[in-house]
Amino acid sequence: MLQKTYPYYLANEPVAANTDLEVTDKFSGEVATRVAMADAAAIDKAIGLAVDAMPAMRAYPPFKRQAVLEHCVKRFRERYDELALALCIEAGKPINDSKGEVTRLIDTFKVAAEESVRIDGEIVNLQISPRANGYHGYVKRVPIGPCSFISPFNFPLNLTAHKVAPAIAAGVPFVLKPASRTPVGALIMGEILAETDLPKGAFSILPAHRDGADLFTTDERFKLLSFTGSPAVGWELKRKAGKKKVILELGGNAAAIVDADQGGKLDYVVDRLAFGAFYQSGQSCIGVQRILAHTSVYDALREKLIAKTKSLVMGDPKNEKTFVGPMISESEAKRLAGWMEGAVQAGAQIVAGGKVDGAMFEATLLEGVKRDTDLYRKEAFGPVAILERFDDFEAALAQVNDSDFGLQAGVFTDSLAHAHRAWDALEVGGVVINDVPSFRVDNMPYGGVKDSGLGREGVRYAIEDMTAMRLMVMRETW
């Protein structure tokens, strides 16, 4: 079970300032624990101490950074069940998915430990003309400065890890605002980091209300803001961020294409589509929202997918048989239900699911959804998927691109030509062949285009953003 209360972490130290933030069990709705909330003064102090920590962090050698990350890996393994249960309670994530996220948390810190000791530079050949004869160029990467991180509720362990672990590897101090609905995992992470010898001020983890946390965005002492969350909030933060570098990992309405040659593989395809659309109640920015199936396989796919969708167990996320747990809040379920009702009024049909009870939303499949409806155009962020047919592969690619988003897409095909054509044509950050767009490994470059964001996560790519190139030119004789 969760502790009764959790402190926040200010400059590496736990501070039990108050118990102002109630964290609920998303299935029962009852208060599960209480968490300390940071005010503007605490945030300001944390930023100042992060600035003060920069000299020590620059001097903190890579082998020590690696040791910190390896310590975290060890402690995450020791506290695996605790972390999984905390995630299950505070996020309503089914326990099997929660365990999977703890595994990914460990993977992300392992990759960061490896990368921490290979942040290399290069030799630049400057002798491109006689005037540069005798000159040599060298480049190294240096920490960019204090960083501001804002993490989301849907993957409160691993998406936080994708900010924290690269920061430690790069040698930058950071101040993190975890999602107020799911702060516990990040605070356990802080407890484990506090066991290390990181320089004072290297990290602060401060739950805070959105309207009181402007300093995370506007304070010019930060040299980078990394935000994961909704597009509306992300682009507004970018507008307010000033001169600092901004990394945004935002939303999507990801599509999966099922090509004409998949008729003999539909059982596999359906299993993956159902997983991609409905795991953790569809609350993933790369969850499958649009399914485009070739006419030749459409009817068979439809029948199998309806049966699979209806078979998914909905209920208490602590039950290992549960596949669909609650959405993060009843208000989010009502919002999605309104979009679904709007699509039905415009002519769509619900072919599986569709029932909503509080925060519980059945795995739901629709067809005939008009392309100008909210359910089609916006990010559903819930257990709803749209099924539609196509006759021409090029037309299907164009249909996928007919979106304001561009995070990832999936293509099930045996055609190498179609795979490469999708890679060339789809306006997304990543194309996954023969699996759903929901697939992610934590060392790969991850991020989107259009309204899906700016920059890339994935440990090595995040380290590049958190460091700057510094050139030295040396003249060998004078």
C-alpha positions in Angstrom: 0.0 0.0 0.0 1.0 3.6 -0.3 2.5 5.6 2.5 0.0 8.0 4.3 2.0 11.0 3.2 4.9 11.9 0.9 7.3 14.8 1.0 8.5 16.7 -2.0 12.3 17.0 -2.7 14.0 20.3 -2.6 17.7 20.4 -3.5 18.0 16.6 -2.8 16.3 16.8 0.6 12.8 15.6 1.6 10.5 18.4 2.8 7.2 17.6 4.5 5.9 21.1 3.9 2.3 20.2 4.0 -0.2 17.5 2.9 -2.2 19.7 0.6 -2.4 17.4 -2.5 -4.9 14.5 -2.3 -4.0 11.6 -4.6 -6.9 9.3 -5.2 -7.2 5.7 -6.0 -8.5 6.1 -9.6 -10.7 3.0 -9.4 -12.4 3.5 -6.0 -12.2 7.3 -6.0 -11.0 7.3 -2.4 -8.1 9.3 -1.2 -5.1 7.0 -1.3 -2.4 9.3 0.1 -1.5 12.9 0.6 1.5 14.7 -0.9 3.4 17.9 -0.1 2.8 20.8 -2.6 5.4 23.4 -3.5 4.5 27.0 -3.6 6.2 29.7 -5.7 8.8 30.4 -3.0 9.9 26.8 -2.9 10.1 26.6 -6.7 12.1 29.8 -6.8 14.5 28.4 -4.2 14.9 25.1 -6.1 15.8 27.0 -9.3 18.4 29.1 -7.4 20.0 26.0 -5.9 20.0 24.3 -9.3 22.0 27.2 -10.6 24.4 27.0 -7.7 24.8 23.3 -8.4 26.1 23.8 -11.9 29.8 24.0 -11.1 29.6 20.9 -9.0 27.6 19.1 -11.6 30.1 20.0 -14.4 32.9 18.6 -12.2 30.9 15.5 -11.3 32.7 12.9 -13.5 30.9 10.5 -15.8 31.8 7.4 -13.8 30.0 8.9 -10.8 27.0 9.8 -12.9 27.0 6.2 -14.0 27.1 5.0 -10.4 24.1 7.1 -9.5 22.1 5.7 -12.4 23.2 2.1 -11.6 22.1 2.7 -7.9 18.7 3.7 -9.2 18.4 0.6 -11.3 19.3 -1.6 -8.3 16.8 0.2 -6.0 14.0 0.1 -8.6 14.4 -3.6 -8.9 14.3 -4.0 -5.1 11.2 -1.8 -4.9 9.6 -3.3 -8.1 6.3 -4.4 -6.5 5.9 -1.2 -4.5 6.4 0.9 -7.6 4.0 -1.2 -9.6 1.3 -1.0 -7.0 1.7 2.7 -6.5 1.3 3.2 -10.2 -1.8 0.9 -10.3 -3.4 2.9 -7.5 -2.6 6.5 -8.5 -3.0 6.1 -12.3 -5.7 3.3 -12.4 -3.3 1.4 -14.7 -4.0 -2.4 -14.7 -1.4 -4.1 -12.6 0.2 -6.0 -15.6 0.7 -2.7 -17.5 2.0 -1.2 -14.3 4.6 -3.9 -13.9 5.5 -3.4 -17.6 6.1 0.3 -16.9 8.4 -0.4 -14.0 10.4 -2.7 -16.3 10.7 0.2 -18.8 11.7 2.6 -16.0 14.6 0.2 -15.2 15.5 -0.1 -18.9 15.6 3.7 -19.3 17.9 4.1 -16.4 20.1 1.2 -17.6 20.5 2.9 -21.0 21.3 6.2 -19.4 24.0 4.5 -17.3 25.6 3.2 -20.4 25.3 6.5 -22.3 26.7 8.6 -19.3 30.3 7.4 -20.0 30.2 7.8 -23.8 29.3 11.4 -24.3 32.1 11.9 -26.8 33.3 14.7 -28.9 35.1 14.8 -32.3 38.1 16.2 -34.1 37.3 18.7 -36.8 39.6 19.0 -39.8 40.1 22.7 -40.2 42.7 22.5 -43.0 40.4 23.1 -45.8 42.5 25.9 -47.2 46.1 27.2 -46.9 45.1 29.9 -44.4 44.1 27.2 -41.8 47.4 25.2 -42.1 48.6 24.3 -38.7 45.2 24.8 -37.0 43.3 22.0 -35.4 39.7 21.8 -34.2 38.2 19.8 -31.3 34.6 19.6 -30.1 33.2 18.4 -26.8 29.7 18.4 -25.3 29.1 20.3 -22.1 26.0 20.5 -19.8 23.6 23.2 -21.0 22.6 24.4 -17.6 19.6 23.9 -15.2 16.6 22.2 -16.8 12.9 22.3 -16.2 10.8 19.2 -16.6 7.0 18.8 -16.6 5.8 15.2 -16.8 2.4 13.7 -17.6 -0.1 11.5 -15.7 -0.3 8.6 -18.2 3.3 7.2 -17.8 4.3 8.8 -14.6 7.3 6.5 -14.1 8.8 6.0 -17.5 8.1 9.4 -19.1 9.6 11.0 -16.0 12.5 8.7 -16.4 13.0 9.9 -19.9 13.8 13.4 -18.5 15.5 12.5 -15.2 17.9 9.8 -16.4 19.4 11.7 -19.3 19.8 14.8 -17.1 21.9 12.8 -14.6 23.9 11.3 -17.5 24.5 14.7 -19.0 25.4 16.3 -15.7 22.6 18.9 -15.6 20.7 19.9 -12.5 16.9 19.8 -12.9 13.6 20.8 -11.2 10.7 18.4 -12.0 7.0 19.1 -11.8 5.3 15.7 -11.8 1.6 15.4 -12.8 -0.5 16.4 -9.8 -2.8 13.4 -10.4 0.1 10.9 -10.3 3.0 12.3 -8.3 3.9 9.3 -6.1 6.2 7.4 -8.6 8.3 10.5 -9.1 8.6 11.1 -5.4 9.7 7.5 -4.8 12.3 8.2 -7.6 13.4 11.3 -5.6 13.7 9.2 -2.4 16.1 6.9 -4.3 18.1 9.7 -5.8 18.4 11.2 -2.3 20.4 8.1 -1.3 23.2 9.0 -3.7 26.0 11.6 -3.4 24.7 13.9 -6.2 25.8 17.5 -5.5 23.3 19.5 -3.4 20.8 21.2 -5.8 21.2 18.5 -8.5 17.5 17.7 -8.3 14.2 18.9 -7.0 10.9 17.2 -7.4 8.1 19.6 -6.7 4.4 18.8 -7.2 2.6 22.1 -7.8 -0.7 23.4 -9.1 -0.5 24.3 -12.8 -1.6 27.9 -12.1 1.1 28.3 -9.5 4.0 26.8 -11.5 4.7 29.5 -14.1 8.4 29.6 -13.0 8.9 26.1 -14.5 8.2 27.8 -17.9 9.1 31.5 -17.6 12.2 31.6 -15.4 15.2 32.5 -17.6 17.6 30.7 -15.2 16.4 27.5 -16.9 18.2 26.7 -20.1 15.8 24.0 -21.3 12.1 23.1 -20.8 11.0 19.6 -21.5 7.3 19.1 -21.4 5.1 16.0 -22.1 1.4 16.5 -22.2 -1.5 18.0 -24.2 -0.9 20.0 -27.3 -2.9 23.0 -26.1 -0.8 23.3 -23.0 2.5 22.5 -24.7 2.3 25.2 -27.4 1.2 27.8 -24.8 4.2 26.9 -22.7 6.5 27.3 -25.7 5.0 30.7 -26.3 5.8 31.8 -22.7 9.2 30.0 -22.4 11.4 32.9 -23.7 14.9 32.2 -24.9 15.3 28.7 -23.4 15.3 25.6 -25.6 11.9 23.8 -25.6 11.3 20.1 -26.1 7.6 19.1 -26.5 6.2 15.6 -26.6 2.6 16.1 -27.2 -0.5 14.3 -28.5 -1.5 12.2 -31.5 -4.4 10.3 -33.1 -2.2 7.5 -34.4 -3.2 5.3 -37.3 -2.5 1.7 -38.2 -2.8 0.5 -41.8 -3.6 -3.2 -42.5 -2.5 -4.0 -46.1 -4.2 -6.4 -48.5 -1.6 -9.1 -48.0 -2.5 -9.6 -44.3 -5.4 -12.0 -44.7 -3.5 -15.0 -43.4 -2.2 -13.1 -40.4 -5.3 -11.4 -39.0 -5.2 -13.1 -35.6 -1.8 -11.6 -34.9 -2.9 -8.2 -36.4 -6.1 -8.1 -34.3 -4.2 -9.0 -31.1 -1.8 -6.1 -31.7 -4.5 -3.6 -32.7 -6.6 -4.4 -29.6 -3.5 -4.0 -27.5 -2.5 -0.7 -29.2 -6.0 0.8 -29.0 -7.1 -0.3 -25.5 -4.1 -0.9 -23.2 -4.2 1.3 -20.2 -7.6 2.5 -21.2 -6.3 4.0 -24.4 -4.5 6.8 -22.5 -1.4 6.8 -24.6 -0.4 9.5 -27.2 0.6 6.7 -29.6 -2.5 4.6 -28.9 -4.2 3.2 -32.0 -7.1 5.6 -32.7 -7.6 5.0 -36.5 -7.5 1.6 -38.1 -7.4 1.6 -41.9 -7.9 -1.9 -43.4 -7.8 -2.9 -47.1 -11.2 -3.8 -48.5 -10.0 -7.4 -49.2 -9.4 -8.0 -45.5 -11.8 -5.5 -44.0 -14.8 -7.8 -43.3 -12.7 -10.6 -41.7 -10.7 -8.1 -39.7 -13.8 -6.3 -38.5 -15.4 -9.6 -37.3 -12.3 -10.7 -35.4 -11.6 -7.2 -33.9 -15.2 -6.8 -32.7 -15.0 -10.2 -30.9 -11.6 -9.4 -29.4 -12.8 -6.0 -28.2 -15.8 -7.5 -26.5 -13.6 -10.1 -24.8 -11.4 -7.6 -23.0 -12.0 -7.6 -19.2 -12.8 -4.3 -17.6 -12.7 -3.7 -13.9 -10.4 -3.3 -10.9 -6.9 -2.6 -12.1 -5.4 -4.5 -9.2 -6.9 -7.7 -10.6 -4.4 -9.4 -12.9 -7.2 -10.4 -15.3 -8.2 -6.8 -15.9 -7.2 -5.3 -19.2 -9.2 -2.0 -19.2 -9.2 0.0 -16.0 -10.6 3.4 -15.2 -9.7 6.5 -17.2 -7.8 9.1 -15.1 -11.0 10.9 -14.1 -14.7 10.9 -14.6 -14.5 14.3 -16.4 -12.2 12.8 -19.0 -14.6 9.9 -19.6 -17.5 12.4 -20.0 -15.4 14.4 -22.5 -14.7 11.3 -24.6 -18.3 10.1 -24.3 -19.5 13.5 -25.7 -17.2 13.1 -28.7 -18.5 9.6 -29.2 -22.1 10.7 -29.1 -21.3 13.5 -31.5 -19.8 11.0 -34.0 -22.9 8.8 -33.7 -25.2 11.7 -34.3 -23.2 12.4 -37.4 -23.8 8.9 -38.7 -21.2 6.6 -37.0 -22.1 3.2 -35.6 -20.8 1.7 -32.4 -20.0 -2.0 -33.2 -18.4 -2.9 -29.8 -18.5 -1.4 -26.4 -19.8 2.1 -25.9 -20.9 2.0 -22.2 -19.6 4.5 -19.7 -20.0 4.4 -15.9 -18.1 7.1 -14.0 -14.5 6.9 -15.0 -15.0 3.4 -16.5 -15.2 3.4 -20.3 -15.7 0.2 -22.2 -13.3 -0.7 -24.9 -15.2 0.7 -27.9 -14.9 0.3 -31.6 -16.8 2.4 -34.2 -17.1 2.6 -37.9 -18.5 5.2 -40.3 -17.0 8.0 -38.3 -17.0 11.3 -40.3 -13.6 12.8 -40.8 -14.7 16.2 -39.5 -15.8 15.0 -36.1 -13.9 15.6 -32.9 -13.5 11.9 -32.4 -11.7 11.6 -35.7 -9.7 14.9 -35.8 -8.6 15.2 -32.1 -6.8 13.0 -29.7 -9.3 10.6 -28.1 -6.9 9.6 -25.3 -9.3 6.9 -24.2 -10.3 3.3 -25.1 -12.0 4.2 -28.5 -10.8 3.2 -31.9 -12.2 3.9 -35.4 -12.3 1.3 -38.1 -12.4 2.2 -41.8 -11.6 0.7 -45.2 -9.4 1.6 -48.1 -8.9 0.4 -51.7 -5.6 2.0 -52.6 -2.4 2.0 -50.5 -1.4 5.5 -51.6 -4.8 6.8 -50.6 -4.4 5.2 -47.2 -1.1 7.0 -46.7 -2.8 10.3 -47.6 -5.6 9.6 -45.2 -3.1 9.0 -42.4 -1.5 12.3 -43.2 -4.8 14.0 -43.1 -4.3 14.9 -39.4 -3.0 17.8 -37.4 -0.8 15.2 -35.5 2.3 13.2 -36.6 3.7 11.1 -33.8 3.9 7.5 -34.9 2.1 5.2 -37.4 1.9 1.4 -37.8 1.8 -0.5 -41.1 1.0 -4.2 -41.3 2.4 -5.3 -44.7 4.5 -8.1 -46.3 5.5 -5.7 -49.1 9.0 -4.2 -48.7 8.0 -1.6 -51.3 5.0 -0.5 -49.2 7.1 -0.4 -46.0 9.6 1.9 -47.6 6.9 4.0 -49.3 5.2 4.4 -45.9 8.5 5.5 -44.3 9.0 8.0 -47.1 5.5 9.4 -47.2 4.0 9.4 -43.7 4.4 12.7 -41.9 5.2 11.2 -38.5 8.2 10.9 -36.2 8.3 7.1 -36.5 6.8 4.4 -38.7 6.4 0.9 -37.2 6.2 -1.9 -39.7 4.2 -5.0 -38.7 3.2 -3.7 -35.3 1.1 -0.9 -33.9 2.3 2.7 -33.5 2.1 2.1 -29.7 5.4 0.2 -29.9 8.3 1.9 -28.3 11.8 0.8 -27.1 13.4 3.3 -24.7 16.7 3.9 -26.6 15.0 4.8 -29.9 14.4 8.4 -31.0 10.9 9.3 -30.1 8.9 12.3 -30.9 6.7 13.9 -33.5 6.0 16.6 -36.1 3.1 19.0 -36.7 1.0 19.4 -33.5 2.7 16.3 -31.9 5.7 18.3 -30.8 9.3 19.3 -31.2 12.5 17.4 -30.5 13.1 13.8 -29.6 13.3 11.7 -26.5 15.2 8.5 -26.2 18.2 8.7 -23.8 21.0 9.6 -26.2 18.8 12.1 -28.1 17.7 13.8 -24.9 21.4 14.0 -23.8 22.2 15.9 -27.0 19.5 18.4 -26.1 20.8 18.8 -22.6 24.3 19.5 -23.7 25.9 22.0 -26.0 28.8 21.7 -28.4 31.9 23.6 -27.4 34.7 24.1 -30.0 38.4 24.6 -29.3 40.7 25.7 -32.1 44.4 25.2 -31.5 47.3 26.6 -33.6 50.2 24.3 -33.3 52.9 26.9 -34.0 53.0 30.7 -33.8 
